[in-house]
């Protein structure tokens, strides 16, 4: 589904991502792991148009999406969450999720001003869908709560639900369980599996190795901006180069 061909991103004299190549299969959970500073988030930022690619190409379903802006990528079925929360704290939980449906909503000025039936029907349809998504992760009872009054763990889950509102074909999750307790981490893992069951492809960047090894179909390991190794969870956990550079001993699939 996604082909990343020899991409490079340089900041001054430092190559954050260096001639990196990767293939992501449709319907897979493909994790990208590595030490802090390995270039994982920079890579995600290039895929999603936040950073310009200095060299190399990125293809989605055979179409070149290199350096396409984020607002255009969402119409091609690409969405992401962020390492740092990007929640609108002054909005309710439900309103945050509704932002994800923006690309589908009828936004005609006159019809909106006069509250035309098509506008009202549109609102009801997407409110129902938003509540359904919140129900997938147990947040339906918080729909009317302001985001600013909620815990960090709840807001991390809310970001994923909002991303699902765009009906994506590819979601990039940047450390979705960072700061979550074991119960919340399991809930996010279950949600990820549910999403993939609907044939959505996921690229997962995460440091929680237990979670990564449990949910991933395939793993790519980055170190100093380059690809160190790739393979199934079993192959990665037994790769001596990966153990020395990142995992250490004692990681269990």
C-alpha positions as CSV (number, residue, x, y, z in Angstrom):
1,X,0.0,0.0,0.0
2,X,2.8,2.4,1.0
3,X,6.2,2.5,-0.7
4,X,8.9,4.7,0.9
5,X,11.9,4.9,-1.5
6,X,15.3,6.1,-0.3
7,X,13.9,9.2,1.6
8,X,16.2,11.6,3.3
9,X,15.6,14.5,5.6
10,X,18.4,16.7,6.7
11,X,18.4,19.5,9.4
12,X,21.6,21.5,9.0
13,X,24.5,19.0,9.1
14,X,22.4,16.2,10.6
15,X,20.5,13.6,8.6
16,X,17.5,12.8,10.7
17,X,16.4,10.2,8.1
18,X,19.1,8.8,5.8
19,X,18.2,7.0,2.6
20,X,15.4,5.1,4.2
21,X,13.3,2.5,2.3
22,X,10.3,0.6,3.5
23,X,7.2,-1.2,2.2
24,X,3.9,-1.4,4.1
25,X,1.3,-4.0,3.2
26,X,-2.4,-3.2,3.0
27,X,-4.3,-4.2,6.1
28,X,-1.2,-4.7,8.2
29,X,-0.1,-3.2,11.5
30,X,3.4,-2.1,10.6
31,X,5.4,-0.9,13.6
32,X,8.5,1.4,13.4
33,X,10.7,1.2,16.4
34,X,14.1,2.5,17.5
35,X,15.9,4.6,20.1
36,X,14.9,8.2,20.8
37,X,16.3,10.3,18.0
38,X,16.3,7.4,15.5
39,X,14.2,9.4,13.1
40,X,10.8,7.7,13.6
41,X,8.7,10.9,14.0
42,X,10.6,12.7,11.3
43,X,9.7,9.9,9.0
44,X,6.0,10.1,10.0
45,X,6.2,13.9,9.4
46,X,7.5,13.3,5.9
47,X,4.8,10.7,5.0
48,X,2.1,13.1,6.2
49,X,3.4,16.3,4.6
50,X,4.4,18.0,7.8
51,X,8.1,18.0,6.6
52,X,9.3,18.2,3.0
53,X,11.2,15.3,1.7
54,X,14.7,16.4,0.7
55,X,15.2,13.4,-1.6
56,X,13.4,10.2,-2.4
57,X,9.8,9.4,-3.1
58,X,6.7,8.1,-1.3
59,X,3.9,6.3,-3.1
60,X,0.4,5.4,-1.8
61,X,-1.5,2.8,-3.7
62,X,0.8,3.5,-6.7
63,X,0.3,7.3,-6.6
64,X,3.2,9.6,-5.8
65,X,2.3,11.5,-2.6
66,X,5.8,13.0,-2.0
67,X,5.5,16.4,-0.4
68,X,1.7,16.6,-0.8
69,X,0.3,18.8,1.9
70,X,-1.5,17.4,5.0
71,X,-4.8,18.9,4.1
72,X,-4.8,17.2,0.7
73,X,-3.5,13.9,2.1
74,X,-6.6,13.5,4.2
75,X,-8.7,13.3,1.0
76,X,-6.5,10.4,-0.1
77,X,-7.3,8.5,3.1
78,X,-4.2,9.3,5.2
79,X,-4.6,10.4,8.8
80,X,-2.4,10.5,11.9
81,X,-2.1,11.2,15.6
82,X,0.6,13.1,17.3
83,X,3.2,12.4,19.9
84,X,2.1,15.5,21.8
85,X,-1.6,16.0,22.2
86,X,-3.3,18.1,19.5
87,X,-6.8,18.2,21.1
88,X,-9.0,21.3,21.1
89,X,-9.4,21.6,24.8
90,X,-12.2,24.2,24.6
91,X,-14.4,21.7,22.7
92,X,-16.3,18.7,24.1
93,X,-15.3,15.2,23.4
94,X,-18.0,14.8,20.8
95,X,-17.1,18.1,19.1
96,X,-13.5,16.9,18.8
97,X,-14.5,13.7,17.1
98,X,-16.8,15.7,14.8
99,X,-13.8,17.6,13.5
100,X,-12.7,14.4,11.9
101,X,-15.8,14.3,9.7
102,X,-15.2,17.8,8.4
103,X,-14.2,16.7,4.9
104,X,-17.6,15.0,4.4
105,X,-19.9,17.6,5.9
106,X,-22.1,19.9,3.8
107,X,-20.7,23.4,4.5
108,X,-22.8,25.5,2.1
109,X,-23.0,29.0,3.6
110,X,-26.7,29.8,2.8
111,X,-27.9,26.3,3.8
112,X,-26.0,26.6,7.1
113,X,-27.3,30.1,7.8
114,X,-30.9,28.9,7.3
115,X,-30.4,25.5,8.9
116,X,-31.6,23.7,5.8
117,X,-32.9,20.1,6.3
118,X,-29.8,18.7,4.5
119,X,-27.6,20.4,7.1
120,X,-29.6,19.1,10.0
121,X,-29.7,15.6,8.5
122,X,-25.9,15.8,8.0
123,X,-25.3,16.8,11.6
124,X,-27.4,14.0,13.0
125,X,-25.8,11.4,10.8
126,X,-22.2,12.4,11.9
127,X,-23.2,12.9,15.5
128,X,-24.5,9.3,15.5
129,X,-21.3,8.1,13.9
130,X,-19.1,10.0,16.3
131,X,-21.0,8.5,19.3
132,X,-20.5,5.0,17.7
133,X,-16.7,5.6,17.5
134,X,-16.6,6.8,21.1
135,X,-18.5,3.7,22.1
136,X,-15.7,1.5,20.6
137,X,-13.3,2.7,23.3
138,X,-15.7,3.3,26.2
139,X,-15.9,7.1,25.9
140,X,-19.6,7.5,25.0
141,X,-20.5,8.7,28.6
142,X,-18.0,11.5,28.3
143,X,-19.3,12.9,25.0
144,X,-20.5,16.2,26.5
145,X,-17.5,16.8,28.7
146,X,-15.0,19.5,27.9
147,X,-11.7,18.1,26.8
148,X,-9.8,20.4,29.2
149,X,-11.4,18.6,32.2
150,X,-10.3,15.1,31.2
151,X,-7.2,13.0,32.0
152,X,-4.2,12.6,29.7
153,X,-5.0,9.0,29.1
154,X,-8.6,9.7,27.9
155,X,-7.3,12.5,25.6
156,X,-4.8,10.1,24.0
157,X,-7.6,7.7,23.2
158,X,-9.7,10.6,21.9
159,X,-7.1,11.5,19.4
160,X,-7.3,8.0,17.9
161,X,-11.1,8.2,17.7
162,X,-11.0,11.6,16.0
163,X,-8.5,10.2,13.4
164,X,-11.0,7.4,12.7
165,X,-13.6,10.1,11.9
166,X,-11.9,10.8,8.6
167,X,-12.6,7.2,7.5
168,X,-8.9,6.7,6.7
169,X,-7.3,3.9,4.7
170,X,-4.0,4.5,6.4
171,X,-3.5,5.8,10.0
172,X,-0.1,6.7,11.4
173,X,-0.1,6.5,15.2
174,X,2.8,8.3,16.9
175,X,3.3,6.8,20.4
176,X,-0.5,6.2,21.1
177,X,0.0,4.6,24.4
178,X,2.7,6.8,25.9
179,X,1.7,7.7,29.4
180,X,-1.2,5.2,29.6
181,X,-1.7,2.7,32.3
182,X,-1.8,-1.1,31.4
183,X,-5.6,-1.1,31.2
184,X,-5.7,1.9,28.9
185,X,-2.9,0.4,26.8
186,X,-4.9,-2.8,26.4
187,X,-8.0,-0.8,25.3
188,X,-5.9,1.0,22.7
189,X,-4.4,-2.3,21.5
190,X,-7.9,-3.8,21.2
191,X,-9.1,-0.7,19.2
192,X,-6.1,-1.0,16.8
193,X,-7.0,-4.6,16.1
194,X,-10.6,-3.6,15.5
195,X,-9.6,-0.9,13.1
196,X,-7.3,-3.3,11.1
197,X,-10.1,-5.8,11.0
198,X,-12.0,-3.2,8.9
199,X,-9.0,-3.3,6.4
200,X,-7.4,0.0,7.6
201,X,-3.6,-0.1,7.5
202,X,-1.7,1.2,10.5
203,X,1.8,2.5,10.9
204,X,2.6,2.4,14.6
205,X,5.5,4.3,16.2
206,X,5.8,3.1,19.8
207,X,8.3,2.4,22.7
208,X,6.0,0.0,24.6
209,X,7.7,-3.2,23.3
210,X,5.2,-5.6,24.9
211,X,2.4,-3.8,23.0
212,X,4.4,-3.6,19.8
213,X,5.2,-7.3,19.8
214,X,1.6,-8.3,20.5
215,X,-0.1,-6.3,17.8
216,X,2.4,-6.0,15.0
217,X,2.3,-8.0,11.8
218,X,5.7,-6.6,10.7
219,X,8.3,-4.3,12.3
220,X,11.0,-2.0,10.9
221,X,13.8,-0.9,13.2
222,X,15.4,2.5,12.8
223,X,18.8,3.7,14.2
224,X,20.5,7.0,13.5
225,X,18.0,7.6,10.6
226,X,18.8,4.4,8.8
227,X,17.0,1.1,8.6
228,X,18.7,-1.4,11.0
229,X,16.4,-4.4,10.5
230,X,12.9,-5.5,9.6
231,X,10.9,-8.6,10.0
232,X,8.1,-10.3,12.0
233,X,8.0,-9.8,15.8
234,X,9.7,-13.1,16.3
235,X,12.5,-12.2,13.9
236,X,13.0,-8.8,15.4
237,X,13.1,-10.0,19.1
238,X,15.8,-12.5,18.2
239,X,17.9,-10.1,15.9
240,X,21.2,-9.6,17.6
241,X,21.8,-6.2,16.0
242,X,18.4,-4.9,17.3
243,X,19.1,-6.4,20.8
244,X,22.4,-4.5,20.9
245,X,21.2,-1.2,19.6
246,X,17.7,-1.0,21.2
247,X,15.9,-3.9,22.8
248,X,18.4,-5.3,25.2
249,X,17.8,-8.8,26.6
250,X,14.6,-10.1,28.1
251,X,12.0,-8.8,25.6
252,X,9.2,-11.3,25.2
253,X,6.8,-11.5,22.2
